[in-house]
Amino acid sequence: MERESFEDEEVAKVLNDIFVCIKVDREERPDIDAIYMAVCQAMTGSGGWPLTIMMTPNKKPFFSGTYFPKESRYGRVGIMELAKSIGKSWQHKRQDLFDAADNITAHLQQLMAVSPLTGGVTEEVLDKAYEGFVSRFDKNHGGFGNAPKFPTPHNLSFLIRYWRRTGETNALKMVEKTLQQMGQGGIYDQLGLGFHRYSTDGKWLLPHFEKMLYDQAMLAIAYLEAFQATKKEEFAAKAREIFTYVLRDMTSVEGGFYSAEDADSEGEEGKFYVWDVGEFNDVLPKEDAVLAIDVYNVVAGGNFVEEATREKTGNNILHLTSSREELAQKHLLSVKELESRLNSIREKLFNYRKKRIHPYKDDKILTDWNGLMIAAFALGGKVLDEPEYKEAAKKAADFVMSTIRQEDGRLLKRYREGEAALPAHVDDYTFFIWGLIELYEATFEVRYLREALGLNDLLYEYFWDSVHGGLYFTAKDGEALPARPKELYDGAVPSGNSVATLNNLRLARITGQDELEERANKIIQAFAGDIAQHPQAYTQMLSALDFFFGPSLEVVVVGDICSEETKDMLRAINEDFIPNKVVVVKPLKKKENAGDKIAAGEDDVTGLIPYLKDFRDIGGRTTAYVCLDFACQQPTTDIKEIKKALAGRC
């Protein structure tokens, strides 16, 4: 519609003669998108993008739809004819349009109204969600349901937690199968790395080629958690590949992360990513071409099917169907020799592809998606013991805090070309707070915890519904729109309310502040009816509930954060998948000219975490306390004892 209408002089003249035209970037203004998408769904029974809304000057909608061609065809009204028709109604039947707008707005407000607090939920809701996933699981290709298939990584994160809670091995097997199949499919960029947005088919082969930052972040987290749970290196390797892609292609010089890469180049979807057989033969030596054609399933007629026509284009989407062991045996190579050959092949193909015209990069730096990526890099640094990932998370977090922020400390929505602007929404706060919590537990730099707590207080000052509970999507002093929504649905990204629930639970256990846990409880109460009825729609909230139901652990480490002894202990604590725990460090180091110890920054730490004052080391050794609801076992300096305590308490 952009090419067909908005960039067309004839269409532009018609629209501008009749309307004040406003084109909205739904990533910058998800509040507007959420409200008017609800209007479209209520009026037409469906939604989607592009979203077309016609409204009165006071923002009340009276007409909605999605795609309109330039001119009427095949029974679908064209945008020019539609505009002229509404223009006549505005001139001659304006009151009818105002009345319709009032009725639609009243219905919208009723639709988005939140009922009073509805009580609690029980652990049965976790079982109900799991059973729903079992019934929808694709045993052949992984994932859930039919085409199109979206990654939705927080579904997988919930299932790993369900496995951890219940010992239900099938939950973990569903996660493994899905992650393996996605990583081998065309939805994954086998040369340039990183995931495309979704698969148009059920086999993860034919992607919509757009790449979104939030998918990279959430999928990296899912692969890291699967690695912790299974100890399978393939999952760690995939997380590393995602990070390689983001650091190479999606990171600004300031340290923030860009939003997306388009699907199209030169006016064609996927043109940058697809190959024909001849290119493989031109780029690679003959023996390598034979190997690569087999490994990546390249065929003469192509496997890329045009979504609209369902016809083959003659091009190939690279994907894997055989294991490394199978390929090595087939080509009479050792696995090590195969990997070496493939690394060389990938480099040649990647360098050739770089010469093509690249898809457009959306270089907006969004606070919410950066929060997710910071969380992923911080978790990656912690789980994989990789300092580079921690530094990437720190640089991005410092950039957001110093630049995408007002003087009063409140966050802004986005940064681009030297300008930070637009009011932040609930997701900006909750996702960024999530990133800061992960960053604290990866680095134990107190400033990140302090910022997380401060932003959490601002979140509740401006977004909390003190009457019915839950967090509004927009701040109380934000732009006046026809409705003020609250969101719980965990769709392509988790909802702000779901993330806020887990944030508060973790911050409560880190600091010992009971009021933070009460905040989490009130969000759960506000949405309990919805969660109980459709738990599969709220899997990020289910992960929070898994923490809420317990058991959950507090691990306190007392020692010099820079010493190898402390680092070894933290590595051991972070090795296994124990999601419902928090880790805090009381940093100690020796004075240069004295035998007694001082706390390095202890005033900072104990100011935020007062209970740390009572924790001591044993005999100058790094010491750990494993606690359940702040009731602690005997402290120990023995890593094996710590591992045993963690295994026995979760």
Secondary structure, 3 states (H helix, E strand, C coil): CHHHHHCCHHHHHHHHHHCCCCCCCCCCCHHHHHHHHHHHHHHHCCCCCCCEEEECCCCCEEEEECCCCCCCECCECCHHHHHHHHHHHHHHCHHHHHHHHHHHHHHHHHHHCCCCCCCCCCCHHHHHHHHHHHHHECCCCCCECCCCECCCHHHHHHHHHHHHHHCCHHHHHHHHHHHHHHHHCCCECCCCCCECCEECCCCCCCEECCEEHHHHHHHHHHHHHHHHHHCCHHHHHHHHHHHHHHHHHCECCCCCECCEECCEECCEECCCCCECHHHHHHHCCHHHHHHHHHHCCCCCCCCCECCCCCCECCCECCCCCCCHHHHHHHCCCCHHHHHHHHHHHHHHHHHHHHCCCCCCEECCEEHHHHHHHHHHHHHHHHHCCCHHHHHHHHHHHHHHHHHCECCCCCEEEEEECCEEEEECCHHHHHHHHHHHHHHHHHHCCHHHHHHHHHHHHHHHHHHECCCCCCEECCCCCCCCCCCCCECCCCCCCCCHHHHHHHHHHHHHHHHCCHHHHHHHHHHHHHCHHHHHHCHHHHHHHHHHHHHHHCCCEEEEEEECCCCHHHHHHHHHHHHCCCCCEEEEEEEEEECCCCCCEEECCHHHHHHHCHHHHHCCCECCECEEEEEECCEECCCECCHHHHHHHHHHHC
